[in-house]
Amino acid sequence: MTQPLFHLAFPVGDIPQTKIFYVEGLGCTPGRETPRSLILNFYQHQLVAHVTLETHPQKGIYPRHFGLVFATESQWHELYQRAQAHQLAFYQEAKLRFPDSPLEHRTFFLVDPFGNLLEFKHYIDPEAIFGCQEYRQIGDETG
């Protein structure tokens, strides 16, 4: 390991449904597992699903969601096709956000069985991932 890995713990309702969505659906590799938690390799980043008694779906994509920014459009499209093939639940279908600007990117949102929202995107110009500070747009006006 040469680069730091991102780690995120998130709530789920049960481990079997978590495995269906994240392992079978998204292609994550499962790691250590207990009846109440599961470590997932999410494109070389560590997700840890923890069973909670209550999961509360939010009423839009804000304030909380997580996901990946793909380096290539083909990687993004490959996951989009995988999600369709595994009949994962889309919260927002694929769309082009901020077209004809340096912030242009492709995006789609999935919702897991417990209401967690995941966004997957690819920026046409990699500078927009962390740069382009002269622009003020971040996300959608409504979520």
N, C-alpha and C positions, 0 to 999 in steps of 0.2 A: 504494500500500500504506500503510494507516494503522495497522494492528495488526500486532504481531509474528506471524510464522508459526511453527508447530511444525515441526520437522525430525526425521526418524527415518531412520537407515540400518539395514537389516536384511538377513539372509542369504537367498539363493535359490540354486537349483541351476542354472538357466539362464534366459536372458532370454525366449525364445519362450513358455515355460509361464507365466512371470511376466506377460507381456502378456495372455495368454488370461484368467487369473484376475483381474488388477487392472484392465485396460483394458476388455476385453469383458464380464467378469463384474460388476465393481463400478462400472464407468463412469468410472474415473480417466482423466485426460488424460495421454498420454505426453509427456515433455519430451526433453531430450538423452539420447542412447543410445550406448553402445559395446557391443562383444560381451560385456563383463563387468559392465556397470552400466546402470541405467535410472532416470531421474528421473520421478516420478509426481506429478501434481497430485491430491491426495487430499482433496477438498472444501476446496480452498484452503490445504492444508498440504502440505509437501514430504516425500515418501517417496523414499528412494534405495535401490533394490535392488542388492545387490552379490553377484556370483556367488562362491560359496565351494566348495571341494572337498567339504566335508562339512557337511550340515545335520543337526541332531539334534533330532527332535521331543521335546518334553518330555512328562512323564507326567501331565499335568493342566493346568488353566488358570493355575496359579501356578508359578513366580513371574512369568513373562513373557507378556504379551499386549499388544496395542494396538488402538485402534479409535476410535470416535466417540461423542459424546453429542449426540443430536439435540435441537433446540429444540422440535420438535413431534412428536406421536405419528404424524401423517400422514407426515412425513419418514422416521421410523423404519420405518413399515409399508411405505412405498414401496421402501426398500432391501431389506427382508425379502422382499417379492414379487419384486424383481429377482433376488435371490440364488436363490430357488426357481426362477424362470423359466430362469435360466442354469445350473441344476443344480449350483450350487456346493456343496462339501462342508460340511455343518453339523457342528460339534463338539458343540454343544448347541443344540437346537431352541429356539424362542422360548418364554419363560416370564415370569411375573410374580414378581419378587423382592421380598421384604419387604412383602407385601400388607397393606393397612390400617394402614400406618405412614407417617410423613412421608418415609421413605426408599424408598417404593414406586417401582419402575421396571420397565419392560419391557426384556428383554435377549435376545440370541442371540449365539452364537459361530460363526464360520466357521474353517475350517482351510485354508490355502493348500496348493498342491502340495508344499511343502517343510517342512510342519509348523509354520509360523508361525500363531499363533492371533490372531484378530481379534474384538473384542467391539463390539457396536453396541447402544446403549441410549438410553432416553428416560425421564427422571424426571418423575413426575406433578407434584411440587413442585420448581421450579427451585432453591429454597433448598438442597435436598439435594445438589446438585452439589458445592458447596464448604463448605456450612454444616452445620447440625444436629450440632454437636460434642457435644451432650449424649447422642447415640446412639453406640454403639460398634460396630455392625455394619459390616463392610466385606467385601463379596463373600460367597462361600459358605464354609461350614465346611470342606468338602472340595473339592478342585479336580480 
